[in-house]
Amino acid sequence: MPKHKTLRQYFEGVDETQQAFADRVGITPAHLSRIVNAQGAPSLDVAVRIASAARIPVESLLPPNKTKNRAA
């Protein structure tokens, strides 16, 4: 089970800088900052890399599904 549930919680609980983490997962620090601050969503590929590196659920990085099942 992951120790943290969100990327923000990950950074609150570790000594790693966002710069070092961004380098480790292959994205820019600015892109990572937008993701951490919920100002942008990563692509699925980037979300998987971040989730794996931070040991958080990938779902926590993806935007919520806004479609509703309207079956009659």
C-alpha positions as CSV (number, residue, x, y, z in Angstrom):
1,M,0.0,0.0,0.0
2,P,1.4,3.4,-0.9
3,K,2.6,5.6,2.0
4,H,1.3,8.8,0.5
5,K,-2.0,9.4,-1.3
6,T,-1.1,12.5,-3.3
7,L,2.0,14.1,-4.8
8,R,1.8,17.0,-2.4
9,Q,1.8,14.6,0.6
10,Y,4.8,12.9,-1.0
11,F,6.8,16.1,-1.0
12,E,5.7,17.0,2.6
13,G,7.1,13.7,3.8
14,V,10.5,13.4,1.9
15,D,13.8,15.3,1.7
16,E,13.9,15.2,-2.1
17,T,13.5,18.5,-3.9
18,Q,11.0,19.0,-6.7
19,Q,13.9,19.8,-9.0
20,A,15.6,16.4,-8.2
21,F,12.3,14.6,-8.5
22,A,11.5,16.3,-11.8
23,D,14.9,15.3,-13.1
24,R,14.4,11.7,-11.9
25,V,11.0,11.3,-13.8
26,G,12.2,13.2,-16.9
27,I,10.0,16.4,-16.7
28,T,10.7,20.0,-16.1
29,P,10.4,21.5,-12.6
30,A,7.8,23.9,-13.9
31,H,5.7,21.0,-15.3
32,L,6.0,19.2,-11.9
33,S,5.0,22.4,-10.1
34,R,1.8,22.7,-12.1
35,I,1.0,19.1,-11.4
36,V,1.7,19.4,-7.6
37,N,-0.4,22.6,-7.4
38,A,-3.3,21.1,-9.5
39,Q,-2.9,23.7,-12.2
40,G,-2.4,21.1,-14.9
41,A,-2.7,17.4,-15.4
42,P,0.1,15.1,-16.7
43,S,-0.2,12.8,-19.7
44,L,-0.9,9.2,-18.8
45,D,2.7,8.3,-19.4
46,V,4.0,11.0,-17.1
47,A,1.4,10.2,-14.5
48,V,2.5,6.6,-14.4
49,R,6.2,7.6,-14.1
50,I,5.4,10.1,-11.3
51,A,3.1,7.6,-9.5
52,S,5.8,4.9,-9.6
53,A,8.6,7.2,-8.4
54,A,6.5,8.7,-5.6
55,R,4.7,5.4,-4.8
56,I,1.3,7.1,-5.0
57,P,-1.9,6.0,-6.8
58,V,-1.8,7.0,-10.4
59,E,-5.5,8.0,-10.1
60,S,-4.5,10.8,-7.8
61,L,-2.7,12.5,-10.7
62,L,-5.4,12.3,-13.3
63,P,-8.4,14.6,-13.7
64,P,-11.7,13.2,-12.5
65,N,-13.9,11.6,-15.1
66,K,-16.6,14.2,-15.8
67,T,-18.8,12.0,-17.9
68,K,-21.8,10.4,-16.2
69,N,-23.6,7.2,-17.1
70,R,-27.0,8.3,-18.3
71,A,-28.4,4.9,-19.2
72,A,-32.2,4.9,-19.4
